[in-house]
Every structure is written in structure tokens, then in C-alpha cells.
């Protein structure tokens, strides 16, 4: 039996509660089958976690053929959100460099104003808050575009603009102070900022809050009145299978989710105005926390994923909402919540990283060597317990947990994994008795039809308690 190195949350280090809003990034293009009731279902699940609203990411309806339905989907979302005390804000997707018709200021003004009287519209300093994904790398947009939109709306429905400009977010991973200063200089139109880079950028290192600190400080020093929005995400892997190595990559994400949250609650190094979870339902980038969508074409949450479904279907992430719920409560209230249940959330990839699969991208997965071949476990227990994990021949590895806060451990994949596979098993042991025991929903195997760096997330213990 081996003892695991244990990473315990510093529950004694409490921060003073400040702004408390948590938004989840929602991909509207994955909601084409939604009706109002389905929006309500998703909203209820999000509210159970402590999420206050969705940031609605959507493409210009005329950018590509067949997107006319998105305007109706936005309408349904506001109808549902208003009835449930939930908030919504627009996060206009400005990343498409090829578009039949790009975003234009008149349409954006009209769509923002349409919901100005809706109680679900998220506001900042009384203005409607508007965000983006991108807007800095496509020539049709940029500072003048943003300023024009603000000028058009200032006399009717003024907006506070906090875009997510990816060039600066990526650059800040190496040069945070310089990039933050450049952002302020290059974009005098913006009021706040969403730092989109929620994953380590091509490095085998944990993400730090240094870029967040730099952006927030630059906004404050420049007298900008908008919010600093800090992104938190559990994972990043995508394989568009298009032959472009830039579209097939994994970020070092092994313990990203709890680590990023702990940076918010364990000290005063960073206190963002808003947290934005990336994401609720971006399945093809592997950072969803929503339940998997239906594969039934008649279902209201049906999503067609194409090739990407090969690394999404079966890869449940819903138990990660337990992790989010715990830390969101802590962040909002300034102290860790009482632990009343026994829950071990654990995750792993489903084949060793050196495995050659029969399908998947024709290019190598960028950063494929970075993830550890391991099972990671995050434990919340109401009483002192031993967490026991077995992964094939690595049997009964243990770590200790108690009611003072979450504890984390890991067990490597065994040196040999067959094509038949091994299924990780986790037990919560108290006074020599297995209080809870269960297995992963998927095995780890060297037999794989499609290259997959997307983890599967499982739960042992008491129920989800997240509304799912």
C-alpha cells in the first residue's frame, strides 16, 4: 500500500467576500433544439451550483447559412431567465475571420436594446454589460468598432463593454504587465475585460493569477469603471480533425479546476468582479460542465457533434459541478461551506497518452506529452476517512481526508494497460468499513477507436446535489 502526496485546501485562509456574480459561458450554437422549457432546465441546474447567469456566445446570424434560428433562441433564453430570476449577457463571438455578413453596430444595438427592459438583462453600474469572444484579430472589428457601438447606444441604452480579446490574454502568459498596458492603450473604448486564457498556454506548469492581477490593476489604474472578469475552466482539449495542428491540442489541465478555484478563495491575491466559467456547454473543447446532451434527434437538448462526438459521447463531466459548487459558495460567502455529505469526484483520460488510436486527427496532438497518465481524486467528507483508489495493478493507494475541507490525491495508470482495460475504483473508508464504493463510468484501455484527451468524470458517494 502506498501513501499519496496530499494537496489540502488552505481552509484557514479566508478572504473577505466582495462581488459575488458567477456567469457560465453558454454556446448558443449548441442550443438549436432548445425550447423555453429546456432553457429552464439548464438554468435550474446552473442555479443549483450557484451560477447567477449565462454569457451567451453567439455567431452573427448571417455569418453562415442556417443560423436564423439563433435570434429566436436568444428570445427563448430571456423568456426563461426572466421567469427564474436568472441573468443573461451577450458575449458576441467575433472570432470568425470568414463570414458572409459580420456583426454590425446597428444589429447589435437593436438586439441589446430589445432586452433592455427585461429583468434578466445583466447590468453593471446600471448599464447593460456586453462581452465578446475576440474582436481583436478580425479586421472588421477592433477599437473603432467598439467605440462606435458604445456611441450609438449612449443616449438610449448605454452599455458597459468588457470584451475577451484573446491576443492580449495569450500574450499576458509571458508578459503580463506589458500586455495589460497595451490593452489599455490600444482599446480606450473598453470599460472592463474578460481574460479568456483560463488554461496554461503550451507549458507544463500550473496556471497562475499573475496575468489576472496585471489586467485588473491596469483597468483600475486607467480609471476604467467596468468589471474585471476572471475565467475559470476545468480542461481544454479539442480535435477538429481538419489537418491543422493549431486545431488539435490539449492544455495541461490535470488539476486545473480545483487549483484555479483555490487561487480565488485561499488568499487575497486576486478578487475579480465576476467569475466566468468556461464553459457550460462547449462540448468540442472538452470544458463543459453541463450534462451530456441527448443523441435523440427529437430531444430538446439534441446536439449534432460530428467527428468531435467521438471524444465527447460517454465522457461525463457533470460531477465537476460539485467542485464548482463548493468553491463558488466559499467565494461568495467568504468562508468554506460546511461539508454534510461524502463525495469523491475523480477523473481520468481513457487511454494512456502514448497509445496509438485507429482514428482521430491526422496531425499530432500538440502538448500530448504534458498530461499525466493518472486518476485524480478530489474528496469532500463529513468525517475523517481514508480514500482508497485502485487502478489495475496499482491497488489500494490511499490518502486521508477530513471535514475541514477538500483533499486531493492521484494514482498513476499501471505500467501495463491491456486492450481489455482497467476500470478505476474508489472507496471512502471509515473505521475500516467501506462507507461508499464505486467505479469509473469508463475503463482505461489501449484499444481506442478515436484519439481522446478528454477526461471522464465520475462520483463516488452521496448524490450530485447539483440539480441534475
N, C-alpha and C positions, 0 to 999 in steps of 0.2 A: 504494500500500500504506500502510496506516495502522498506527500503533503503538497498542496498547491500554493503558489505565491498568491497572496490575497490582497486585493485592492479594496480598501474600505472607504466608504464616503465619509468625508470630514463633517459629520453632522453637528459637531460642536461649534463649527464656524458658521454663524448665521449672518445673513445680510439683511439690511433694512429694506422692507418692501417698498417699491416705488411704483412706476407704471406697471400695469398688470396684463395688458392685452396680448393674446396669443392668436395669431392667424395661421391658417394652413393653406398652402399653395394648392389650388384646385385647377386641374387641367380640364377646361370646358370641352375640349375636343373629345374627351372620353365620356361625355355625358349626352351623347346624341340620342340615346334611348330613354333618357330620364323624363319622367313626368313630375308634377308638383309633389306627389306622394313620395317618389324616390328621393327627391331633394330633401324632403323632410326626414326620411330615414337616415340619410347621410349626415344631416345636420344634428339629429339626435345622437348619433354615435360620436360625432365630434364634441358635442356639448358634454357628454359623459366623461371625456378626457380632460375637460377644462379649456377646450378651444373656443374662442369667442367669435370667430368668423372665418370666412374663406376669402383668399385673394384670388379672384377669378382670372386665370390666364386664358386669353383667347386670341385667335388669329383674326386679322381683318376678314370679314365675311366674304369679300370679293377677291381675296388673295388667291384662292384656289376654288375650282368648281366644286359645288355641292356643300358649301358651308353656310347657306342661307339660314339653316335651322338654328344657328348659334344665337341669333338675336332673340328668338323665342325661348331658347334655353335660359338666357340671362333673365328674361322676364319671369319665367317659372321659378328661377332661383330666388329672385327678390320677393315673389309672392310667398314662397315657403318660408324664407328667412324672416320676413316681417311678422308672420304668424307665430314664430317661435322665439322671438327676441334674440335673433342671431344677426351678425353683421356681415356685410359684403363690401369689398372694394375691387375696383378694376385693376388688373395687372396686365396691361396691354402688351402682347407679345410683339416685340419689334426686332426679332432676331432673323426674320425671313428676308434673305437678300434677293430672292427671286419671288415676285409676287405679281399677279395680274393687276390688282389695284391695292396700293399700300394704304395704311392708315392715313386719314386726312383730318385736319383740325375740325372741320365742320361736323363730320360724322361723330368724332369723339366728343365734341361739345354737346351734340344732341343726345348721345347715349348717356353721358354723365348727367346731364340736366334732367333726363327722363325720370331718374330715380332720386332727384334732389329732395322730394317730399316724402320719400319712403323711409320709415324708421329704421330699416335695415342698412341704410347707407352709412358706411363708416366715416366718421368725421375726425378731423384733427384741428384743434383751435377753431372750431365751428365750420371750417372748410371741409368739403369732401376730399378725402385722401385718395390720391391716384398714384399707382405704382406702375412699373413696367418690368418686363424681362428684356434687357437690351435697350437699344436706342442710340448706342454709341458706335456701332460697327456697320451700320447700313446708311448709305449716303442720303437716303430720303428723310432721315431723322436728324438728331443732333440738337445742340443747344437752341438754335434759332427756331426749330420746330416746337420744342418745349415752351419757349418763351411766347411764341405765337398762340399756342393753346391757352396758356395762362392769361394772356392779354385779352383773348376773345371771351373769356369766362369771368373776368374780374368784376364786371358790373352786374352780372346776373347770378351765377353760381360759382363763386371763386373756389379754386382748388388749391390744395397743398400737394406738391409734387415730390415724391420720394422714389425715384427710379432705381432699378437694379442694372447698373452699367458694368458689363462683365469685364471689359478691358481693365478697368481700374481695380475691380475686385481680384482679378487674377494677378495683376502687377503688384498688388499690395502684399502678396505672399512673400515676395522677396524684398520689396522696398516700400513698406507701409507708409512711412511719413511722406516720402516723395509722391507716391500715388495719391494719397489723400489730399495733399496740397494741389496737385494737378487737377484733381476732380473739382475742387472749389474754384480754381482759376478758369478751367475750361467750360464749366457749366454754372455760370452765375444765375441761371434760371431755376435751379433746383432748390427746394426748401429742406429736404431731408435725403436719406439714402438707405437703400437696401443693399447690404453686402452679400452678394449672391454666393460667394465662394464658401460653401459650408463643408468642403472636403479638402484634405491635403492635395496639393497640386503637384502630381508627379514626383512625390518624395515619400520615402519610407520614414515618416515621422508623424507624430500626433499633431493635430491642428491646434494652434494657439489662438489666443484672443488679441494678440498684438495688432493685427490689421483692424479688428473691430475698434480697439482703443484709438487707433490713428484716425479712422473715419469719424468717429464720434467727436473726438477732440477738434478735428478740423471744422466740422459743422458748427460746433459751439463757438470756436474762436472767430469764425466768419459771421457770427450772429444769425445763422440760419435758424428758422423757427420750426422746421419740420422734424419729424421723428427720425431717430437712428433705429433701423430695423436690422436685427441680427438673425441670420439664418441658422437653423439647426436641422441636421439631416442624419438619418441612420446609415446610409450606404450610397454608393454610386457605382453602377456597372451598366453598360449598355453595349449592344452589338447590333448595329443597324445592318450588318451583313451586306454592305454596299461596296466593299473593296477599298474603302478609305480608312487608313489606320487611325485617323483622328476620330472616327465614329465607332471605334471598338476599343474600350478601355475600362479599367477598374481603378478606383481610388483606394488608398489604404484606409479601410473602414472597419477594421475588426472590432474595435471597442469605441467607435466614433460617437455613437448616440449617447451612452451614459457619460462619456468623457466630456462631450460638448455641454451637456446639461450641468455637470458638476462644476464647470467653469463659471456658470451663471450663479449657482447657489452657494458655493463654498467660500467665496470671498467677495470683496468689493471691487475687484479688478475691472469688471465690466458690468454696467447696468443699462442695457438697451431700453429704449422706449417701448419697443414692440419686438416680440419673437415671431419669426415666420418659419413654420415647419415646412421643410422641403422633402416630401410633399405628401398630400393626402392621396393622390391617385395617379401619379406619373409612373405607370407600370413599366414602361420600356426603359426607364433609367434606374429601376430597381430600388427606388427610395420611397415607395408607397407605404402608408400605414393603414390604409383602408383595407377592409376585407377584399379578397379576390372577387372580381366581377363575375357575372354569370356568363357561361358559354352558350346558354339557350338564347337563340336569336329572337325569341318572343319576350324575353325578360326586360324589365325597365332599367336594369343596370348591365345590359349586354354590352360588351366591348369587343371589337374585332382587333386583335393584336398582330395578326400576320405572323411572320417569322419570329418576331420578338416573343410571341406567346410561348415559344419553345423553352425560354428561360424564365417565364413568369408563372405559367399554369402549374399548380402544385406547390408553389413557393409562398406559403402563407407568411404574412408579416403582422397580422393583427395583434399578436401578443406584445409587440413593441409599443402598443398603445398603453400598456401597463407601465412601462418605463416612462413614457411621456407624461402620463397622468401623475405619477409620483412627483416628478421634478417640477411640473407646472404648478402643482399645489404648493410645493415648497417655495417656488419663485414668487408666486402671487401673495402668499401669506407671510413670508419672511422666516418661516420655521418649517422643519420637516414634518409631514403628516404622520399621525400615529399609524403604526402597522398593525392591522387587525386580522390579516389573512396570511397564509403561507403560499407564496408564489415564486417559482423559479422560471424565469424566461431564459431560454437558451437558443442559440442559433449557430448554424454551420453551413458551409457550402457542401454540395452533394457529390463532388468528386475531388480528389487531390489535384493541386494546381498543375502538376506535371502530366496529367492524364491527356492522352490524345483522343479526342472525341470524333465521332464519324461525321458530325455536322457542325455548323456554326460559321463564323467569319472566315473568309479566305485570307485574312491578314492575322498576324499575331496580336493577341490581346495586350495592349500597352499596360505596363505595370503588373503583368501576370505573376511575377515572382514575389510581389510585395505581400499579399495576404498570407497569414499563417494557416497552415493546414491544421485546424483546431476547432474544437467545440468551445464556445464561450457561454458562460452562465452568469446570470445576474439574479441574486436571491434577495427576496423580502420575506422575513419570517417573523411571526408573532412571539416566538420563544426561541431560546438558544437551540440550535440544531446543527447537525452535520449534513452537508450537501455532498452526496456521493454520485460520481459520474463514471459510467463505463462506456468506453468506445472500443469495441472489439477486444483485442488483447490488452489494451490499457484499461484494466479493471479496477473499479472501486477507488478511483482517485477522489480525494476528499478535500473540502475546505469548510471552515467553521463560519457560521452566521448567527446573528442575534437580532433582537428587536430595536437596536439603536439606529439601524439604517441599512441601506443596501450593501451587499458584499459581492465581490465578483471573483470568479476563477476561470481557469481554462484547462482543457485536456487536449493534447495533440492527437491527430489521427495516428493510428498504429503504423508502424513501419511498413507493413504489408496490408494492402487492401485488395481484396479479390473482386472479380466481376460480380459475384453474388452480393457483395456489400456487407456492411456492418451498420446496425441501427443504434445510435446513441441512446443510452438510458440514464435517467436522472432520478434520484430518490432524495426525499427530505427525511432524515433520520433523527429521531428524538428519543432519548433514553433507550437506545438500542432497537427501537421499533421504526419500521418504515411508515411514517405518517402519510406520505404521498409518494407514489412511484409512477413513472410513465416513460414513454419512449418518444423519440422524434417522429414526426409525421413522414419523414423520408430517410432512406438509408444513404450512407456514403459508399460509393461504388466506383470502380474503374470502367464500368460499362455505361457509356453515355452516348445518346444519340445527338446531343447538341451541347456545345461548349457552354458552360454555365458558371459564372462567378456571382450569381445572385443567391443569397442565403435563404434557407428555410428557417422560420422562427417558430418555436414550439413553447408550450407552457406545461409545467407540472405543478399541481397544487389547486388552490381554490379557483373558482370561475373567473372569467375575464373581468367582470365588474367594470366594463367599459361601454356597455350599451350594445354590444354586438350580439 
